[in-house]
Amino acid sequence: MHTPLLRYHGGKYRLSKWLYQFFPEHKTYTEAFGGAASVLLRKKRSHGEVYNDLDEDIFNLFNVLRDRSNASTLIDLCHLTPYSRDEFKLAYEFTDDPIERARRTIVRSAMGFGSGGASGHPTGFRCEASRKYSTSAHCWQKYPPVLRYVTARLQGVNIENRPAISCIEKHDSLDTLHYVDPPYLFETRKINSSGGVYRHEMTSGDHETLLNSLKALDGAVVLSGYPSDLYADLLTSWKVETKQACISAGSGTGVRTECIWLNPYCVEKLKSGAIGMHHTSQGAYVTHHMRASNTELEISNAISQLVNNGEKVTKTAVSNIVGVSREHLSRRYKHLFAA
């Protein structure tokens, strides 16, 4: 997966591999502030996985992508959608058709400046035809295969649309890992500090309620945020890890200190050696996962090429394009042909 599903404010696509090293062994995994699900979509499958987001447009997109028939229609529509200012303007108009609503969410994200378009935040049309490398339109042309990968990855994932704390508490257990990535505190942000960019922002009081709820959980918790006095005061027994990370928002790019807080149970599980996929074997896992993801995208691109050329999509035709045997396609990548 070379690109995130959505250009989403606060998305963790670039940080996901760094985060994985702090994920202890678990059977159930939750992302209660799901957003673009960049962490979930790139991690190894867990026995049970829960994606949740309160934003109706984002929830609708994931609901559409989880259904193979609806996802296939959405992929075809995106293939046929030109990269245009008119399409971008249309994407801000409401529709009650789930598939068209999902398409418009994607268009706002892909064709708008910054990272707020997916959640309905007004942005300008992104027209970068003179870029040295891939233009915005080039990126849009390569986007539909990403949807095929996401559709396959979402099979078996529980998609929810409820308050985050309710979702977290519902699925909490000693075998659960909660990755919690809420809208950051207003006072820690450099832009949009007054108006916000999400449909469902959080006040300082909301953050305090969230932190107290997280402290009462049985499961392991990995919590993302920027440094703040509130978090420092309430999470005194939690371990903090930091990383300098590039951010892109609006028309600017900068470097911020990203923090994650690990609750004592998470730290205990990591220290005890109950670390499964994300510790000593993490390097090998990431390498294998990236290779598999690259192959999936190559296959998806080949399928899209055949569709665009009006040719029949067969495993033989795809095998000739990507150099993967038909047997391997049938055994390892058959889900891509069903989308």
Secondary structure, 3 states (H helix, E strand, C coil): CCCCCCCCCCCCCCCHHHHHCCCCCCCEEEECCCCCCHHHHHCCCCCEEEEECCCHHHHHHHHHHHCHHHHHHHHHHHHHCCCCHHHHHHCCCCCCCHHHHHHHHHHHHHHECCCCHHHCCCCCECCCCCCCCCCHHHHHHCCHHHHHHHHHHCCCEEEECCCHHHHHHHCCCCCEEEEECCCCCHHHCCCCCCCCCCCCCCCHHHHHHHHHHHHCCCCEEEEEECCCHHHHHHCCCCEEEEEEEEEEECCEEEEEEEEEEECHHHHHHHHCCCCCCCCCCHHHHHHHHHHHHHHHHHHHHHHHHHHHCCCCCCHHHHHHHHCCCHHHHHHHCHHHHHC
